[in-house]
Amino acid sequence: MINPKKQLVLHATQKESYRMKNRTNKNRPALLWMLLITSSLPASAQKEAYMLFKENGKKVNYEKMLEEAAGADVVLFGELHNNPISHWLQLELTGDLYNLKADRLVLGAEMFEADNQLIMDEFLSGLISESKFEDEARLWKNYATDYKPLVKVAKEHGLRFIATNVPRRYASTVYGQGAAFLDSLSDEAKSYMAPLPLEYDTMLNCYYQLIHGPEMQGHGSINLADAQAIKDATMAHFILENWEPGKLFVHYNGAYHSDDFESMNWFLKRSRPDLKIVTISTVSQEETDQLAEESEGKANFIIVVPSSMTTTY
């Protein structure tokens, strides 16, 4: 004989099961309708945050970019400075590369100047606090949202983070006075930049356009090209100083400094022709399903983000 209390519980359970089944059946037409609408939407209506392309304009997945980056000596990740997709993918790629490379990974960035390397090292080693570092380092205005997460990766995993850029006061004076100004600096000041004299090919498109390009509207000059070249040369110099065979150096920089396999890439290859470099660029387009013709060949991998994307500043 079934226990009356147990029978009562069983009856209540069956009743609740029926009620839930009945409610699901009632909602099923609405659910099917929603699924039908979603499946019939065109791909463009799904609002992709980004699309990834190879330099030849063919679509590629993230896993392919990760694979090629992991096999490189140097990765130059060209960002749009205020683009959140650039910064998110930098963080994702860095974390995934750490999982593959561990302590063989070295990080570095345009956003930190070489004379701040000591304070960067002191912070990463725990010698000074985060607040001291942030108060005394010359940080970009979007540091908290865009670069702090990358520095945090280095600190959490005991990685080196290299401040690769020439101090901005020197680049600014080069723009005003020309590269000859650099010869007047002290030996200590010169230690924060690429070895002098500054030598580069002014016919490279990245520099030629700064001197003669129509978009400069008559304001181009050799001084402007020199100012950009000393940045590129210095970033390349400190990448090579902190890289060794078996390591992977991931560098974050504005896309200008690595696009078209020029700029930093040119200086790196001039010193180490055998270096395996993977470049990544970021571009903005109204439509992201196809790479614009003018962006083909910019980098090994090109991240296309919609022009309607919100910005970090």
N, C-alpha and C positions, 0 to 999 in steps of 0.2 A: 504493500500500500504506500502511495506517495505521501510524504509529509505535507500537511496542509500549508505550512509556512513556505515550504519549498515550491509547492504548486502555485502559491500566490506570487512569488518572485518570478517564476517562470512565465506566468501569465502577463505580468507587468513588462517583462523583457520582450516577450513576443509582441505586445501591444506597441511598445516604443519602436521596435524594429519595423513594424508595419507603418507606423506614423512617419518614420524617417524615409522609408521606401516610397511612400505616397507623396511626400514633399519633394523628393528627388524627381519622381515621375512628372509632377506638376511643373517643375522648373526645367525639365529636359528640353522642351521646345525652345525656350529662351537660350539655353546653353548651346544647342545645335545652331541656332540662328547666329549667335556671336561667333562660333567657330567658322560658320560659312562666310561671314563678313570678313573675318581676319584672313582666311585662306584665299579670298578673292582679291585682297588688296595687292596692288602692284608693289614690286620690290622697293621702288622709290618712296612709297608711302610708309615704309617701315623705319625711316629716319635713322639711317646708319650714322653713328658718331664719327666714323672715319672709314676710309678704304686704303688698302695697302697695295702698292704697285712696285714692280721691278723697273729698272731704268729703261727698259724697252716698252714700257706701257702696259705690260701684262699684269693682271691681278695675281696676287700672291697672298698666302696666309701668314699669320704671325709666327707660326712654328718654323717656317722657312727662314724668316729673318733671324730668329733666335739661333737656329742651327748655324747659319753663316757667321753671325756675330761671335758665337762661341769658338769658331775655328780661326778667328782673326788674331792678329797681334794688337791692332788698334781699331777701336770703333769710334768714329766721329759722328755724334748724334746732333744733327743740325735742327734746332728748334725755331719756332716763332716765339719770341720771348714771352708774349702774353697769352699764349694759346694753351688751355688746360689739357687738351689731348696730347700735345707734345710732352708736357710734364708728367702726365699719368703714364704714358708709354715709357718714358725714361725710367720711372720708378719700377714699373712692371718688368721691363727688360733687365734692369740692374739686379732685381731680386732673383729673377730666373737665371741670370748669368752667375750670380753668387752660388746658387744651388749646384751649378755645374763646375764652377772653377774654384770656389772657396777662397783660400788666402792667396790664390794666384791672380786675383782681381785687384786692379788699381783704378781709382776714380780720380777725375780731375775736371776742372771747369773754367771757362772763360770768365765766369762771374766772380772769381776770387783772384786778387792780384798777388803777384809773387812776393811782395814784401809783407804779406799777411800770412805767409806759410808758417812762421813760428807760432803765431797765435792759434792758427788752425791745428797744428800739431799738439800744442798745449791743451786745447780743448778736447781733442780726440783721445788723448792719453789720460784725461781726468785731472790734469794739473790745475786747470782753471775751470770755473763754472760756465754753464751755458750762457747765463746773463752777462758775464764778463766778456765772453767771446762776442756776443751779439752787440754789446755796447762799444767795443773797441775795433772790431773788424769793419771795413767799409762795405757793408752789405747792400745789395740791390733792394729796391723798394718792395719787390715781390719775393724776397727771400723766404719769408715765413710760409707762404703757400706753395712755392714752386721749387725751392732748392734746399730748404731745411729738411724735407723728407729724405733727400739723397744723402745729405751729411749724416743724418740719423742712421741710415743703413751702414755707412762707414764706421760710425761710432759703435753701433751694436755688434758688428762683426769683426772689429779690430782691423779694418782696412785703412790704407793710406788714402787721403784725399788731397790732391795736389792743386795748389793755387797757381794756375798756369799763365795768367795774363800779365802783361807789362803794367806797372802802375799807371793809372789813368793820367796823372799829372804829366808824365813824360810823353805819352801819346798825344795829349792835348797841346803840349808845347811844340811837338814835331809838326802838328797841323798848322800852328802859327808861324813857326820859324824854319821848318824843314829839317831833314834828317841830320844835317851837319851839327845841329844843337846837341845831339847825343854825345859827340866827341868831348864836349866840355864837362861831362858828368864825372863824378868821382868813381873810383874802382868799386866801391860798395854799391853805388847806384847802378853801375853797369852790371852787377851780379844779378840784378832783377830783370834782366832782359837777354835776348839772344846775343851771341857774340857779334861785335861790330867789326868791320863796317856792314851796314845793312845792304845786302845785295839781293835783288830779285828781278824778275822779268816784267818790265812795264808793259809788254805786249800781251800778257795774260789778260783775258777779258775782264776778270774781276778788278784789275787795277786800271786797265785801259779805259774802262767806262767811267772811272772816277776822275780821270784826267780829261778825256775827250767826249764822253758820252753825251748825247743830246738831252737826256733826262736831267743832266746837271745844269742845263740852261745857262751855260757860260760861267758857272761857279766851280767847275772842276779844277783841280790843280795837282801838280806832282806832290805837294805837301799833304794833300788828303790821301793820296795813294800811299805815301810814305807812312802816314799815321796808321793806316790799316795794315800795311805790310809789317811794321814793327810788332803789331799785335799778333799777326799770323806766325811770324818767325819766332816770337817769344813763346807762344803756346806750343808750337812744334818742338822747340828746344827743350822745354820742361817735360813734355811727354817723353821724349827720347832719354832725357836724363833719369827718368823714373821708371822706365820700361827695361826689361831684360828678357831674353828668350825664355819661353814657357809661361810668361805673364800675359795677361790681357788688360790693356789700358782702355777704359771707357771714358771718353771725353764729351762733355756737354758744351755746346756752343751755338751761337746764332747760325742759322743755315748759311748765311753769306760766307762764313769762314771755312766752309767745307764744300759748298755747292760746286758742281761742274768739275769736280776732282781737281780744283785749283786751290788757291789760298794756302791753308795749313797743309793740305794734302801735298801740294807742290814742294813745300819746305821739307816735309817728312821724307818724301821720296828722293829729294835731292841728297839728303844725308844718308838715307837707308833705302836704296832702290829695291831691296829684297823684302821690305816690310809688307806684310799682308794687311791692308786697310779695308775696312768695310765702312761705307758712308751711308748715312740716313738723312733725309731731308724732309721738311714739312712744308706743304703748300696749302693755300686756301682757295677753294673753288665754289661756285654756286651749285654745281652738280658734281657729285662725287663718284658716280658710277663709271667714269672714264677719265683717264689722266689727260690733262690738256697737253697739246702738242708741244707747247713751249716749256713744259716741265719735264719732258722726256730727256733722259740723260743727265739729270741733275745729280743723281746719287744712285748707289746700288739699290736702295729701297726708298720709296717716296710715300710719305703719309699724306693723304689728301683729307682735309677736314672741310666741312661746309662753311661757307663764308658767314653764315648766320650764327656760328658758334659763339657763345659768350666768352669773354676774355677775363684774365685775372687782374688787369688794370687798364 
